[in-house]
């Protein structure tokens, strides 16, 4: 079933960590297996990379912590070997961390070198984007990662009910659009030409860390934008190329957009005001962050809408 949500401010920063948590927790019934966030703060001069070293359900054998420390140290060594200047490394969990560094090279080369370390997966990479995802409901994940402290301009989130893949972090949304910076997607539905697009994008040099079709959407959109399309144009093209029943939300460094396929079978409710735009699979999620009487509406089939911060 799953649930998706998005919020973007029109007048500066908001407490997006706590607001997105309230939106997602209100839809816990749609997906209790995992919760994920893509949060956008003020752009940093540094690159910000979030890395998972193991899964939440990886067995904790006697040398687990030592192995995590060794693998993190190896990733730092590889960053410096590639010419990056590492300014800070912050632990998020014993199996996840965030690195801040300056780097002028190829992001794909860097991400590939990091992911050559056993068990490592780059969850996000950009100047504004931070992806946080783990097992459990929104309040559990937010508490573990201290998301109530995070402010920013826009965010998306996802609550997942695992139906076709394992209950693990790799199968959780959002997905970063490897190897493009600051692009992420959450999705509710199913792509029926998933394998076709996965093979096609792999032939272009892209890698995929999961069997989830949502990861295809993220990389597809980023590739179209790298070819010169803006976000709205890339999303409109996706409705022509991607088959299935789906509703998705995409975010970039300065924009948030939504798209519904031509059947519009997957729900999305939208609220627009002078100070914000909020959207979610259910109206209850919007009402969790708006403390006044509101009017909402459902976007039409085949609709694409984009908002800038």
DRENDO-210980 format. One line per 3 residues: number of its first residue (from 1); their letters; for each residue y, x, z of N, C-alpha, C, O, CB. Coordinates in steps of 0.02 Angstrom, whole numbers. Atoms other than C-alpha are relative to their C-alpha. Last residue first. Glycine has a CB too. Layout:
! DRENDO-210980
NUM> A> Y/X/Z/Y/X/Z/Y/X/Z/Y/X/Z/Y/X/Z  ...;
This chain:
! DRENDO-210980
309> XXX> -29/-4/-66/1353/561/-155/74/17/-4/108/24/47/-37/53/43  -21/-68/-17/1303/501/-326/29/0/70/59/-49/92/52/27/-51  -61/-4/-40/1204/341/-358/13/73/16/-33/112/28/-6/-42/65;
306> XXX> -14/-66/-29/1075/309/-494/66/-3/37/114/-33/13/1/55/-55  -66/-3/-31/993/147/-553/8/67/34/-39/92/65/11/-58/50  -15/-67/-26/847/122/-672/71/-2/27/117/-25/-7/-8/55/-57;
303> XXX> -68/-19/-22/775/-52/-704/2/73/23/-45/97/54/24/-46/57  -27/-50/46/619/-87/-807/69/26/19/103/55/-23/3/-28/-68  52/-40/32/587/-245/-705/33/48/-50/82/30/-83/-53/-45/-35;
300> XXX> 41/32/51/740/-305/-609/-55/48/-25/-55/107/-9/43/-23/-58  -13/-23/69/809/-233/-446/-50/-32/-49/-106/-49/-30/-4/76/-4  55/-37/29/780/-344/-292/20/23/-71/39/-18/-112/-65/-43/-2;
297> XXX> 29/27/62/931/-400/-194/-55/46/-25/-59/104/-5/54/-9/-53  40/-48/37/1008/-381/-22/-24/-33/-65/-21/-94/-72/-60/27/42  34/31/57/1146/-472/70/-36/55/-38/-7/108/-51/50/-38/-46;
294> XXX> -4/-30/66/1195/-410/241/-34/-44/-52/-75/-87/-37/-33/70/1  33/45/47/1233/-468/418/11/27/-71/67/47/-89/27/-72/7  -41/58/16/1281/-319/524/-39/-44/-49/-89/-22/-78/69/21/-30;
291> XXX> -6/44/-58/1194/-176/614/46/-59/-13/81/-81/32/24/39/60  -62/37/11/1130/-83/461/6/-54/53/-36/-99/57/3/-32/-72  -56/-48/-2/1000/52/497/67/-34/-14/119/0/-13/-11/55/-51;
288> XXX> 9/-47/-56/844/-50/542/59/48/6/67/79/58/-65/39/-9  -30/30/-60/907/-190/428/-9/45/62/26/37/112/-31/-68/14  -73/-5/7/868/-79/280/34/-27/62/83/1/86/23/-39/-63;
285> XXX> -19/-70/-6/688/-54/338/75/9/-7/104/52/27/-36/41/-53  -1/-18/-71/663/-240/370/22/72/10/52/89/61/-68/-11/31  -68/9/-26/712/-274/189/4/21/73/58/43/96/22/-73/-7;
282> XXX> -9/63/-36/545/-203/130/71/-2/29/99/49/48/-53/-8/56  52/47/22/498/-71/0/8/-68/34/-13/-119/7/-69/28/15  65/-8/-32/662/16/34/-48/-51/-27/-29/-99/-61/6/-6/76;
279> XXX> 52/35/36/840/41/-24/-68/15/31/-78/69/59/0/20/-75  65/-6/-31/1003/93/58/-50/-42/-39/-34/-97/-62/1/-21/75  51/37/37/1171/128/-21/-66/12/36/-83/69/51/-3/21/-76;
276> XXX> 69/-22/7/1317/181/87/-38/-42/-49/-18/-97/-67/-34/0/67  14/-63/-34/1502/172/134/-70/27/-12/-84/85/4/10/-8/73  -50/-51/16/1570/41/16/-18/68/28/0/120/0/68/-21/26;
273> XXX> -62/12/-35/1409/-60/25/49/55/-18/31/102/-54/-11/-4/78  -57/-43/17/1250/-78/-76/61/-20/39/76/-80/45/14/-3/-77  -63/20/-32/1083/-147/-17/54/50/-18/44/111/-11/-8/-5/78;
270> XXX> -58/-43/6/922/-140/-119/60/-30/36/72/-91/33/17/12/-74  -57/40/-20/745/-207/-97/60/47/6/53/103/30/-13/-38/68  -56/-41/-22/598/-130/-188/59/-46/13/76/-88/-29/18/55/-54;
267> XXX> -64/26/-25/428/-206/-218/51/55/15/35/112/31/-12/-40/62  -8/-35/-64/288/-142/-331/70/-14/26/119/-3/-9/-12/76/-8  47/28/-49/245/-270/-466/7/33/69/-13/3/119/-71/9/-25;
264> XXX> -36/9/-64/399/-232/-571/-45/-30/54/-22/-72/93/61/-45/-11  33/56/-33/298/-256/-733/33/-17/67/29/-74/90/-73/15/11  -17/63/33/417/-150/-838/-35/-61/31/-15/-117/17/-18/4/-72;
261> XXX> 32/8/64/411/-3/-718/12/-71/-26/41/-113/8/-76/14/4  57/47/-3/539/14/-581/-30/-6/-70/6/-7/-120/23/-70/26  25/26/63/657/163/-561/-59/-47/14/-101/-33/58/-21/57/-48;
258> XXX> 61/39/-4/768/222/-420/-20/-24/-69/22/-34/-113/9/-59/48  13/50/51/900/359/-409/-66/-36/11/-111/-10/43/-1/32/-68  61/37/-17/982/470/-280/-9/-54/-53/39/-89/-70/4/-31/73;
255> XXX> 11/68/24/1112/603/-321/-66/-28/26/-111/8/46/1/-1/-76  -59/42/-7/1195/766/-268/-10/-73/-20/39/-109/-28/56/29/-40  -49/-27/-47/1059/895/-236/59/-47/12/87/-48/66/26/67/-25;
252> XXX> -21/-67/18/928/788/-322/53/22/50/66/-13/99/28/4/-73  -62/-29/-26/833/635/-265/11/70/-27/-36/108/-38/-1/1/78  -8/-72/11/703/525/-349/67/22/29/117/-14/26/-4/18/-76;
249> XXX> -68/-22/-15/644/353/-294/1/76/-9/-43/111/15/21/-20/74  -11/-65/-32/489/272/-368/74/13/12/117/-18/-18/-29/56/-44  -70/-4/-18/418/103/-414/9/67/34/-30/86/77/22/-60/48;
246> XXX> -31/-47/-46/252/96/-503/73/-16/13/107/-45/-30/-7/70/-26  -40/45/-41/123/1/-603/32/42/54/-4/69/97/-43/-59/29  27/21/-64/51/109/-740/44/-52/32/87/-81/0/-8/60/46;
243> XXX> 32/65/0/103/211/-890/-24/-17/71/-42/27/110/-58/-3/-50  48/8/-55/227/356/-889/-26/-72/0/13/-120/1/33/17/68  56/-46/3/311/400/-1054/-54/-12/52/-113/2/39/26/70/7;
240> XXX> 32/1/65/433/258/-1088/-65/40/0/-113/22/-34/48/27/-53  26/67/8/481/225/-907/-34/-8/-68/-75/-53/-77/56/-51/8  64/6/-36/496/413/-884/-31/-69/-8/-92/-76/-9/10/16/74;
237> XXX> 53/-26/43/630/420/-1019/-68/-8/34/-118/-20/0/13/75/-17  11/49/53/740/307/-914/-55/22/-48/-96/-18/-71/65/-12/-40  36/56/-28/714/423/-766/-12/-55/-52/-66/-86/-53/39/-29/60;
234> XXX> 69/-20/-11/762/577/-866/-41/-58/28/-99/-67/9/-3/59/49  34/-6/65/918/492/-932/-73/18/8/-116/-8/-27/35/50/-43  11/67/27/971/437/-758/-37/2/-66/-83/-38/-78/66/-36/-8;
231> XXX> 52/34/-38/945/611/-686/-15/-69/-29/-73/-87/-36/20/-5/73  -22/11/-69/1041/699/-825/-53/-41/35/-103/-60/5/69/-37/1  -13/69/-19/946/765/-975/31/-3/69/19/40/111/-66/-41/-1;
228> XXX> -68/22/15/968/946/-1032/15/-72/19/73/-92/16/13/9/-70  -10/2/73/793/1020/-1048/68/-29/-19/85/-31/-78/-55/-41/-32  -7/-69/21/796/1067/-863/11/5/-75/41/53/-100/-62/41/20;
225> XXX> -68/-21/-18/828/883/-828/12/73/-20/68/91/-40/12/-9/75  -47/34/46/671/835/-925/72/20/15/112/30/-31/-8/-76/5  5/-33/65/572/967/-829/48/-32/-51/80/3/-89/-72/-4/-26;
222> XXX> -35/-64/-4/637/901/-663/-3/36/-67/46/68/-87/-29/44/55  -72/11/0/585/724/-707/39/66/0/88/73/-37/20/-42/61  -20/29/63/407/772/-757/77/-7/-2/108/15/-51/-33/-69/-10;
219> XXX> -4/-55/48/388/885/-605/22/-25/-68/60/9/-102/-68/36/-5  -51/-48/-20/431/745/-484/8/55/-51/64/71/-71/-18/31/68  -66/28/12/331/612/-576/55/50/15/102/58/-23/11/-64/41;
216> XXX> -13/-1/72/174/719/-582/71/-25/-15/106/5/-55/-52/-43/-37  -21/-68/14/182/746/-393/15/8/-75/59/47/-93/-54/50/22  -72/-5/-14/176/558/-373/27/70/-14/85/78/-33/13/-18/73;
213> XXX> -38/10/61/6/556/-460/76/4/12/113/15/-36/-16/-67/-30  -42/60/-4/-78/632/-308/44/-6/-62/75/42/-84/44/3/63  26/44/52/-220/755/-340/42/-64/-3/21/-114/-33/-74/-17/14;
210> XXX> 35/59/-24/-127/889/-243/-29/-37/-60/-18/-19/-118/46/-46/41  35/-15/-62/-54/1063/-257/-40/-59/25/-74/-54/76/50/22/53  0/59/-43/0/1053/-439/-44/14/60/-99/41/54/-25/-63/-38;
207> XXX> 59/6/-42/50/1200/-548/7/-62/43/62/-86/55/-10/64/43  -9/29/-67/170/1204/-693/-66/-3/37/-119/-10/8/31/-70/-5  -5/-51/-53/155/1325/-839/9/-27/70/20/13/116/55/44/-15;
204> XXX> -68/-27/0/191/1212/-988/11/49/57/66/76/64/51/-57/6  -6/-44/59/4/1188/-1012/70/30/-6/79/81/-38/-17/-39/-63  34/-63/-15/0/1122/-834/4/49/-59/11/109/-49/-72/-12/19;
201> XXX> -46/-40/-40/129/992/-883/-31/66/21/5/117/26/22/-39/62  -57/-19/41/19/926/-1023/50/44/38/74/94/11/36/-62/-26  21/-53/47/-139/929/-918/59/25/-42/67/85/-53/-55/-26/-47;
198> XXX> 16/-60/-39/-53/833/-777/-20/57/-46/4/113/-38/-55/-15/51  -62/-36/-16/27/713/-901/-13/62/43/24/111/39/48/-46/36  -33/-23/62/-140/663/-978/62/41/17/71/96/-9/19/-60/-45;
195> XXX> 35/-60/22/-226/655/-808/31/29/-64/33/90/-73/-75/-15/-11  -9/-58/-44/-96/535/-737/-32/63/-28/1/115/-31/-29/-15/69  7/-58/45/-100/413/-883/14/65/38/40/114/11/47/-6/-60;
192> XXX> 65/3/33/-138/265/-768/-9/56/-51/-65/68/-74/-8/-67/-35  -8/-18/70/2/306/-646/-69/-2/-33/-117/29/-8/32/71/-8  52/-41/30/-15/211/-482/17/13/-73/35/-33/-110/-70/-33/6;
189> XXX> 32/26/59/103/127/-361/-53/48/-26/-81/88/11/51/-13/-53  48/50/-21/231/175/-229/-31/-30/-64/5/-59/-105/34/-56/44  27/44/51/324/337/-258/-48/-50/32/-85/-33/78/-36/40/-56;
186> XXX> 49/42/-34/429/467/-169/-18/-58/-46/22/-76/-90/28/-27/70  18/68/19/511/606/-268/-45/-32/53/-88/1/81/-35/-1/-69  58/27/-36/598/774/-242/-8/-74/-17/39/-107/-39/7/9/76;
183> XXX> 22/63/30/720/888/-334/-63/-24/36/-110/15/46/-13/8/-78  -36/58/-25/821/1025/-245/-17/-66/-35/26/-110/-40/73/12/-7  -29/6/-66/759/1174/-345/30/-69/13/56/-101/-33/53/53/11;
180> XXX> -71/16/6/641/1168/-494/29/-13/70/-2/-45/111/11/-61/-46  -36/-50/-40/473/1258/-481/75/-12/-1/114/36/4/-16/70/-24  13/-70/16/394/1140/-425/9/14/-75/-16/-26/-115/-71/20/23;
177> XXX> 12/-8/72/469/966/-413/-7/73/-18/36/102/-51/57/-33/-40  -49/-44/31/451/943/-224/-20/11/-73/-79/15/-89/5/68/38  21/-59/37/342/798/-176/60/36/-28/104/6/-59/-49/-19/-56;
174> XXX> -24/-10/69/382/671/-41/-31/62/-32/-63/103/1/76/5/0  -64/-3/36/245/620/1/54/20/50/43/16/110/17/-69/-35  -56/40/-25/79/659/86/61/9/-46/70/62/-76/18/20/72;
171> XXX> -1/65/33/-76/719/-5/57/-44/21/64/-100/-4/-64/-34/13  -7/-10/72/-47/901/40/2/-65/-39/32/-69/-92/-57/44/-26  -70/-10/16/-17/850/221/10/8/-75/60/-15/-102/28/61/37;
168> XXX> -22/-68/-15/-190/776/241/72/7/-21/100/-38/-53/-45/53/-35  -55/5/-48/-279/609/239/18/71/21/-12/99/67/-21/-44/63  11/-12/-71/-383/639/85/62/-14/42/118/-16/17/-22/72/10;
165> XXX> 5/-71/-17/-359/558/-85/-3/7/75/4/-42/112/59/40/-30  37/-36/51/-375/389/-171/-5/75/13/-33/111/-28/32/-11/-67  48/43/35/-322/260/-42/-43/39/-49/-101/21/-60/37/-54/-37;
162> XXX> 42/-38/47/-223/354/91/-52/-46/-31/-93/-76/4/-34/60/35  68/22/-13/-94/237/168/-44/33/-52/-40/18/-112/-7/-79/-3  57/-2/46/68/331/165/-63/-31/30/-81/-18/87/-14/72/-21;
159> XXX> 57/9/-47/240/308/239/-61/-13/-43/-59/-53/-90/13/-60/51  62/32/23/375/384/129/-48/-8/58/-57/38/98/-33/40/-57  57/-6/-44/553/447/145/-58/-42/-24/-51/-84/-69/19/-19/71;
156> XXX> 52/48/17/711/481/48/-58/11/48/-64/63/80/-23/8/-74  70/-15/-19/872/564/103/-45/-53/-31/-24/-108/-48/-8/2/77  48/47/28/1059/574/74/-71/23/16/-83/80/34/9/-6/-76;
153> XXX> -32/50/43/1219/651/142/-49/-50/-29/-31/-107/-43/36/35/-56  -4/-15/71/1164/756/289/28/-59/-38/53/-107/-9/-69/18/-27  -49/41/34/1130/766/474/1/18/-74/-23/71/-93/69/7/31;
150> XXX> -18/-17/69/976/834/561/48/-52/-29/35/-112/-29/-62/3/-44  -56/-48/1/961/833/750/29/11/-70/80/44/-77/-22/66/28  -60/35/-23/855/675/755/61/45/0/117/21/5/-12/-28/69;
147> XXX> -40/23/56/730/770/647/62/-38/22/107/-48/-18/-42/-43/-45  -69/7/-27/660/868/794/49/-24/-54/103/5/-62/24/67/29  -44/-43/40/503/919/694/74/-5/20/117/24/-13/-8/-16/-73;
144> XXX> 30/-67/6/374/852/819/47/48/-36/48/107/-19/-66/-4/-37  -1/-34/-64/484/704/866/-26/71/-3/1/117/28/-40/-38/50  -69/-16/-16/518/654/687/5/37/66/45/84/73/42/-63/2;
141> XXX> -21/-57/41/332/666/645/72/21/17/86/80/23/-5/-18/-74  40/-59/-18/281/554/791/24/61/-39/36/114/-9/-74/-12/-14  -24/-23/-64/423/430/764/-38/62/23/-8/107/53/-6/-55/53;
138> XXX> -65/-33/6/382/418/580/25/27/66/52/82/69/51/-49/-29  -55/44/19/196/384/600/67/37/4/70/95/23/1/-62/46  -27/42/-53/59/515/597/58/-43/-23/80/-39/-81/23/43/57;
135> XXX> 40/58/-17/9/661/488/32/-38/57/63/-9/101/-72/21/18  56/-15/-43/143/777/422/-38/-64/14/-18/-118/-7/23/34/67  53/51/3/290/789/306/-59/22/42/-75/82/47/-21/-14/-73;
132> XXX> 40/0/-62/458/878/309/-52/-55/-7/-34/-113/-18/46/-11/64  54/49/-4/546/920/146/-40/11/64/-62/67/78/-47/4/-63  52/-18/-49/713/1009/160/-51/-57/0/-35/-114/16/30/11/71;
129> XXX> 61/39/-14/829/1005/11/-43/31/55/-56/91/57/-41/-7/-63  -14/58/-43/1007/1074/8/-63/-33/27/-62/-62/81/41/-50/-38  -59/-15/-40/1001/1249/-69/17/-56/48/51/-45/98/59/15/-45;
126> XXX> -65/18/28/825/1232/-137/56/22/45/45/57/95/3/-75/-10  -40/-60/12/640/1254/-107/65/-22/-32/64/-56/-84/-39/52/-45  -65/11/33/517/1125/-41/37/66/-5/25/113/33/42/-52/40;
123> XXX> -15/71/-2/338/1109/19/66/-17/-34/72/-69/-66/1/-25/71  -72/9/-4/284/1284/-33/14/-75/-4/2/-106/-55/38/39/-57  -27/47/49/97/1289/4/76/-5/12/98/-18/68/-34/-70/5;
120> XXX> -72/12/2/5/1429/94/18/-49/-55/-10/-48/-110/37/66/-11  -21/59/-37/-180/1416/134/73/-18/-6/94/-70/18/-16/10/71  49/52/-14/-222/1593/79/28/-57/43/55/-45/97/-60/30/34;
117> XXX> 24/-12/-68/-66/1688/21/-47/-57/19/-29/-115/9/60/5/52  59/-43/5/-55/1667/-168/-27/19/69/-85/41/75/16/63/-39  60/42/-2/62/1522/-130/-64/39/-15/-118/10/-11/7/-56/-49;
114> XXX> 9/27/-67/203/1642/-85/-66/-39/4/-103/-32/52/59/-47/20  19/-56/-43/182/1739/-247/-12/-24/72/-58/-1/106/53/55/-1  69/-19/15/182/1578/-348/-24/56/45/-81/55/69/-7/21/-74;
111> XXX> 44/52/-28/340/1516/-263/-73/18/-11/-115/8/33/15/-68/-31  -1/-4/-73/430/1681/-298/-48/-51/30/-87/-33/75/72/-13/26  34/-62/-21/377/1691/-480/-4/3/76/-56/20/104/37/62/-28;
108> XXX> 72/10/12/426/1509/-506/-40/61/22/-92/54/54/-13/-15/-74  29/39/-54/594/1536/-423/-75/-10/-9/-112/-11/40/35/-67/6  32/60/26/640/1677/-543/-34/-38/57/-76/-10/92/-52/19/-55;
105> XXX> 53/-1/49/757/1806/-467/-26/-68/-20/7/-119/-8/-57/41/26  -29/10/67/927/1810/-383/-54/-5/-54/-37/-8/-114/47/57/-17  48/-21/52/872/1789/-202/30/-17/-68/56/-71/-78/-69/-35/9;
102> XXX> -36/-6/64/960/1759/-36/-47/31/-51/-88/73/-34/65/42/8  -6/-65/31/853/1700/109/44/-3/-62/53/-57/-92/-70/28/-18  -65/-2/33/822/1562/234/10/70/-29/3/120/6/59/-18/50;
99> XXX> -30/-65/12/641/1530/283/66/-8/-36/71/-49/-83/-48/46/-40  -55/4/47/568/1372/362/32/69/-6/47/100/45/53/-54/21  -62/-34/-17/399/1366/449/52/-9/-56/36/-32/-110/-12/74/13;
96> XXX> -54/12/48/235/1272/457/63/35/23/76/40/83/12/-76/-8  25/-8/68/63/1299/538/54/-12/-53/38/-19/-112/-58/-46/-11  38/-62/2/116/1330/719/-27/14/-70/-46/70/-86/-58/-3/49;
93> XXX> 61/10/-38/249/1199/692/-38/65/-3/-14/113/-34/-43/-60/-29  -3/73/-8/429/1211/631/-59/-25/40/-51/-65/86/2/-34/-70  62/37/-5/448/1399/655/14/-75/7/58/-95/46/-42/24/60;
90> XXX> 5/44/-58/613/1471/597/-66/-37/-2/-84/-68/-52/59/-51/0  63/35/7/637/1621/483/-10/-41/64/-8/-13/119/-61/50/-11  27/34/-59/811/1690/457/-66/-32/-17/-77/-55/-73/50/-53/27;
87> XXX> -51/5/-53/912/1803/342/-27/-33/64/-5/-16/118/59/-39/-26  18/53/-47/777/1864/221/50/0/58/57/51/92/-73/8/26  -26/-22/-65/851/1966/79/-10/-58/49/23/-109/44/76/21/-4;
84> XXX> -36/48/-41/744/1931/-74/24/34/64/-9/78/91/-44/-61/17  -72/-13/0/700/2074/-191/40/-50/40/102/-46/39/24/-1/-69  -28/29/60/522/2024/-238/76/9/-5/107/-11/-54/-17/-73/-5;
81> XXX> 26/-39/56/451/2142/-106/29/-25/-66/39/15/-112/-77/-3/-2  -39/-62/4/564/2060/22/-22/43/-59/19/76/-91/-6/39/66  -69/17/18/488/1891/-14/42/62/-8/79/70/-57/31/-47/53;
78> XXX> -2/13/72/314/1966/-15/70/-20/-23/91/-1/-77/-50/-54/-18  5/-64/35/339/2041/159/5/-10/-75/38/30/-109/-66/35/17  -64/-35/-8/401/1876/227/-1/66/-38/48/85/-70/16/11/74;
75> XXX> -47/34/44/246/1792/154/69/32/5/102/42/-46/5/-75/19  14/-21/68/135/1923/235/47/-34/-50/69/-3/-99/-73/-17/-18  -26/-67/9/218/1895/404/-12/25/-71/31/60/-99/-32/49/51;
72> XXX> -73/6/3/184/1709/389/32/68/-12/78/74/-52/27/-32/64  -17/28/66/3/1745/346/75/-10/-7/103/2/-61/-36/-66/-11  11/-51/50/-18/1859/497/20/-25/-70/50/12/-109/-74/23/0;
69> XXX> -52/-51/-7/60/1734/616/-6/54/-54/44/76/-82/-4/33/69  -64/30/21/-50/1593/550/56/52/4/98/56/-41/17/-61/43  1/4/73/-205/1702/563/65/-29/-27/90/-7/-79/-60/-41/-24;
66> XXX> -10/-68/25/-164/1747/743/2/1/-76/41/38/-106/-56/46/25  -70/-19/-10/-142/1564/782/14/70/-25/67/82/-54/18/-5/74  -45/40/41/-309/1516/705/72/23/7/106/34/-43/-6/-74/19;
63> XXX> -53/-43/26/-409/1661/779/51/-38/-41/87/-8/-81/-31/55/-41  -27/-45/-50/-521/1561/898/57/44/-26/99/66/13/-55/45/26  48/-48/-25/-547/1416/779/36/52/43/96/48/53/-38/34/-57;
60> XXX> -34/-52/-39/-423/1272/765/-53/47/29/-74/39/87/44/-31/57  33/-18/-64/-504/1170/625/36/58/35/53/108/3/-73/18/-11  40/-61/8/-375/1120/491/-31/18/68/4/18/118/45/58/-26;
57> XXX> 68/10/-22/-319/940/528/-46/60/-14/-107/54/-11/-29/-61/-33  0/22/-70/-132/975/524/-71/-9/26/-83/-1/86/37/-66/6  -10/72/-7/-156/1074/365/-3/-19/74/-29/19/116/-52/-38/-40;
54> XXX> 66/33/-9/-127/1259/349/14/-74/7/72/-95/10/-38/28/64  50/-53/0/15/1380/306/-71/-28/9/-120/6/-8/15/49/55  57/20/-41/144/1249/255/-53/53/-6/-72/72/-62/-27/-71/-22;
51> XXX> 67/-21/18/307/1322/190/-50/-28/50/-39/-26/110/-5/77/-4  45/25/-51/487/1261/188/-71/11/-23/-89/-6/-80/12/-75/16  69/13/21/607/1364/85/-41/-22/60/-41/10/112/-31/63/-33;
48> XXX> 37/25/-58/796/1365/103/-69/-20/-25/-76/-63/-69/37/-62/34  56/43/16/888/1472/-24/-32/-20/66/-37/20/112/-51/36/-48  69/-26/-2/1050/1540/44/-48/-50/-32/-32/-109/-38/-21/15/73;
45> XXX> 1/-56/47/1226/1489/-8/-70/30/-4/-90/56/-56/51/54/20  -4/-66/-31/1191/1324/80/2/53/-55/-26/44/-109/-61/13/47  30/-56/37/1226/1150/13/13/67/35/67/80/61/29/3/-71;
42> XXX> -50/-36/40/1270/1024/149/-32/58/-36/-74/93/-7/58/25/46  -58/-17/-38/1115/926/203/52/34/-44/45/34/-105/-18/45/58  -49/-40/35/984/837/100/61/9/44/98/-39/59/19/-32/-68;
39> XXX> -66/4/-31/826/773/182/48/48/-34/31/105/-48/-5/15/76  -39/-50/38/660/738/95/72/-10/22/103/-61/8/-9/-8/-79  -72/5/10/550/652/225/22/53/-51/-5/108/-52/38/10/68;
36> XXX> -35/-57/29/365/619/246/73/-16/-13/93/-73/-23/-33/21/-64  -71/17/11/250/511/351/35/62/-28/21/118/-6/35/-25/65  -46/-56/0/60/511/358/70/-24/-14/80/-79/-41/-20/54/-51;
33> XXX> 36/-64/4/-89/397/390/47/61/3/31/110/38/-40/3/-63  4/-35/-65/-4/239/458/-27/72/-4/-28/107/46/-43/-39/47  32/-65/8/55/168/291/-1/41/64/47/76/79/35/39/-54;
30> XXX> 16/-12/70/123/-7/259/-37/67/-10/-65/78/-63/63/-1/-41  57/42/20/114/-60/443/-20/12/-73/-76/-6/-93/17/-74/10  61/-34/-20/229/86/486/-62/-39/-22/-114/-9/-37/-1/10/76;
27> XXX> 51/14/51/367/2/386/-66/35/17/-107/47/-28/23/21/-70  3/73/8/492/-11/530/-52/-21/-51/-73/-79/-53/68/-27/-21  39/27/-55/451/170/572/-7/-76/-5/-57/-105/15/31/18/67;
24> XXX> 72/-10/12/509/222/399/-42/-30/56/-95/-58/43/-15/74/-7  21/36/59/683/147/413/-76/4/-9/-109/-46/-22/35/27/-62  0/72/-15/706/205/592/-23/-41/-59/-61/-89/-51/71/-23/22;
21> XXX> 55/13/-46/653/382/546/-4/-74/17/-58/-103/18/8/42/64  60/6/40/770/380/396/-61/-13/44/-107/-48/23/-11/64/-42  -3/62/39/915/342/511/-64/-9/-42/-92/-63/-45/62/0/-45;
18> XXX> 17/57/-42/865/476/637/2/-66/-38/-38/-110/-24/48/-4/60  66/-9/-30/859/614/508/-21/-59/42/-75/-86/33/0/62/43  52/24/45/1004/545/406/-70/10/29/-116/-28/12/5/36/-66;
15> XXX> 57/-23/-39/1132/555/546/-64/-20/-38/-101/-64/-16/0/-30/73  27/49/-46/1268/535/416/-55/33/41/-76/89/26/-26/-63/-39  65/-7/-31/1377/654/317/-17/-59/46/27/-92/73/-3/65/39;
12> XXX> 13/-57/-44/1521/607/204/-69/-3/32/-112/-43/13/52/4/53  -60/-25/-33/1590/447/129/-15/55/51/10/54/107/36/-57/35  -55/-4/47/1470/375/1/63/29/31/114/35/-2/15/-69/-28;
9> XXX> -66/13/-28/1312/407/100/53/6/-55/48/50/-98/16/47/58  -50/-49/22/1141/394/20/68/-22/26/86/-81/22/0/7/-78  -68/14/-25/984/311/88/46/54/-26/28/113/-27/2/-4/78;
6> XXX> -52/-48/18/806/298/23/66/-22/28/78/-81/39/5/9/-76  -68/16/-22/644/215/72/47/54/-23/27/111/-34/3/-8/77  -49/-51/17/462/205/17/69/-23/22/82/-83/30/-1/13/-76;
3> XXX> -69/23/-2/313/112/87/47/57/-15/35/113/6/16/-31/69  -55/-49/-5/127/133/57/68/-34/2/76/-92/-19/-3/48/-58  -60/42/0/0/0/0/62/44/0/101/41/-47/1/-48/61;
